[in-house]
Amino acid sequence: MFLFLTVVQALVAAALVGVILVQKSEGGGLGVGGSPSGLMSARGAANFLTRATAVLAVLFVVLSIILAALAVNETSGRKLDTSLQRNTAPVAPAQPADPLAGSANPGAAPATSAAPASPANDPLSGAAKQ
């Protein structure tokens, strides 16, 4: 049933596009020229194409609603495929390394100095040793 209505929907859509393109627009468009007298006069063609457009548009909308309702009914009873689902086991976050702990370079001496810097002990100060 769903496939049949989908084909009917495609045919209605194609007919709707065709009827719209055949209509005479203000810019000329693809309008059909004809004699002013007879069955398909300018007024008769305009009325027919306007009615055909309205009928096809209503049919298109109704079919769209029916197809949407059928699609919901067909897919609601199915079970979801979880074969590609990731494992949801909780993973403990990695602890960031503490740069001030000194564990990164265990052979390095601490940066603290017991003796305060003085101009006599500082080789960069330029003061002469006494």
C-alpha positions as CSV (number, residue, x, y, z in Angstrom):
1,M,0.0,0.0,0.0
2,F,2.8,2.4,0.9
3,L,4.7,1.8,-2.3
4,F,1.5,2.2,-4.4
5,L,0.7,5.5,-2.7
6,T,4.3,6.7,-3.2
7,V,4.0,6.0,-7.0
8,V,0.6,7.9,-7.1
9,Q,2.2,10.8,-5.2
10,A,5.0,11.0,-7.8
11,L,2.5,11.0,-10.6
12,V,0.4,13.7,-9.0
13,A,3.6,15.8,-8.4
14,A,4.6,15.4,-12.0
15,A,1.1,16.4,-13.2
16,L,1.0,19.4,-10.8
17,V,4.4,20.6,-12.2
18,G,3.1,20.2,-15.8
19,V,-0.2,22.0,-15.1
20,I,1.7,24.9,-13.5
21,L,4.2,25.2,-16.3
22,V,1.4,25.2,-19.0
23,Q,-0.4,28.1,-17.3
24,K,0.0,31.5,-18.9
25,S,1.9,33.9,-16.6
26,E,2.3,37.6,-16.8
27,G,5.8,37.2,-18.2
28,G,4.7,34.8,-21.0
29,G,6.2,31.7,-19.5
30,L,5.3,28.4,-21.2
31,G,1.7,29.4,-21.7
32,V,-0.3,27.7,-24.4
33,G,-1.4,29.9,-27.2
34,G,-4.8,29.3,-28.8
35,S,-7.6,30.8,-30.7
36,P,-10.0,33.0,-28.7
37,S,-13.0,30.9,-29.8
38,G,-13.8,27.3,-29.2
39,L,-13.6,25.0,-26.2
40,M,-10.2,26.0,-25.0
41,S,-10.5,29.7,-25.2
42,A,-8.3,32.0,-23.1
43,R,-11.0,32.2,-20.4
44,G,-11.9,28.5,-20.6
45,A,-8.3,27.4,-20.5
46,A,-7.6,29.6,-17.5
47,N,-10.5,28.2,-15.6
48,F,-9.6,24.6,-16.4
49,L,-6.0,25.0,-15.5
50,T,-6.8,26.9,-12.3
51,R,-9.2,24.1,-11.2
52,A,-6.8,21.4,-12.2
53,T,-4.1,23.1,-10.2
54,A,-6.3,23.4,-7.1
55,V,-7.4,19.7,-7.4
56,L,-3.9,18.4,-7.9
57,A,-2.6,20.5,-5.0
58,V,-5.2,19.3,-2.6
59,L,-4.6,15.7,-3.7
60,F,-0.8,16.2,-3.3
61,V,-1.3,17.5,0.3
62,V,-3.7,14.7,1.3
63,L,-1.4,12.0,-0.1
64,S,1.5,13.6,1.8
65,I,-0.4,13.4,5.1
66,I,-1.5,9.8,4.4
67,L,2.0,8.7,3.5
68,A,3.4,10.4,6.6
69,A,0.8,8.5,8.8
70,L,1.6,5.2,7.1
71,A,5.3,5.8,7.6
72,V,4.9,6.3,11.3
73,N,2.8,3.2,11.6
74,E,5.3,1.0,9.7
75,T,8.3,2.1,11.6
76,S,6.9,2.3,15.1
77,G,7.0,-1.4,15.8
78,R,10.6,-2.0,14.8
79,K,13.4,-2.6,17.3
80,L,16.4,-0.3,17.0
81,D,19.6,-1.8,15.8
82,T,22.2,-1.5,18.5
83,S,25.0,-3.5,16.9
84,L,27.0,-0.3,16.3
85,Q,26.4,1.2,19.7
86,R,29.5,2.1,21.7
87,N,30.2,0.7,25.2
88,T,28.8,2.9,27.8
89,A,31.0,1.7,30.7
90,P,32.2,4.7,32.8
91,V,35.8,5.5,32.3
92,A,37.7,7.3,35.0
93,P,39.3,10.5,33.7
94,A,43.1,10.5,33.5
95,Q,44.7,12.6,36.2
96,P,46.8,15.4,34.8
97,A,50.5,15.5,35.7
98,D,51.4,18.0,38.4
99,P,54.3,20.1,37.0
100,L,55.2,21.4,40.5
101,A,55.4,18.0,42.1
102,G,58.9,17.4,40.7
103,S,58.0,13.9,39.5
104,A,58.7,14.8,35.8
105,N,62.5,15.0,36.4
106,P,63.4,13.1,39.6
107,G,67.2,13.8,39.2
108,A,66.9,17.5,39.3
109,A,67.7,19.5,42.4
110,P,65.1,21.6,44.0
111,A,65.1,25.2,42.8
112,T,65.3,26.7,46.3
113,S,68.7,28.0,47.6
114,A,69.8,28.1,51.2
115,A,72.1,31.1,50.8
116,P,70.7,34.4,49.6
117,A,72.3,35.9,46.6
118,S,74.8,38.6,47.2
119,P,76.9,40.7,44.9
120,A,80.1,39.0,46.2
121,N,78.8,35.5,45.3
122,D,77.1,36.4,42.0
123,P,79.4,35.9,39.0
124,L,77.1,38.0,36.8
125,S,77.1,41.1,38.9
126,G,80.5,42.3,37.9
127,A,81.6,43.0,41.5
128,A,85.1,42.0,42.4
129,K,85.5,39.3,45.0
130,Q,87.2,40.4,48.1
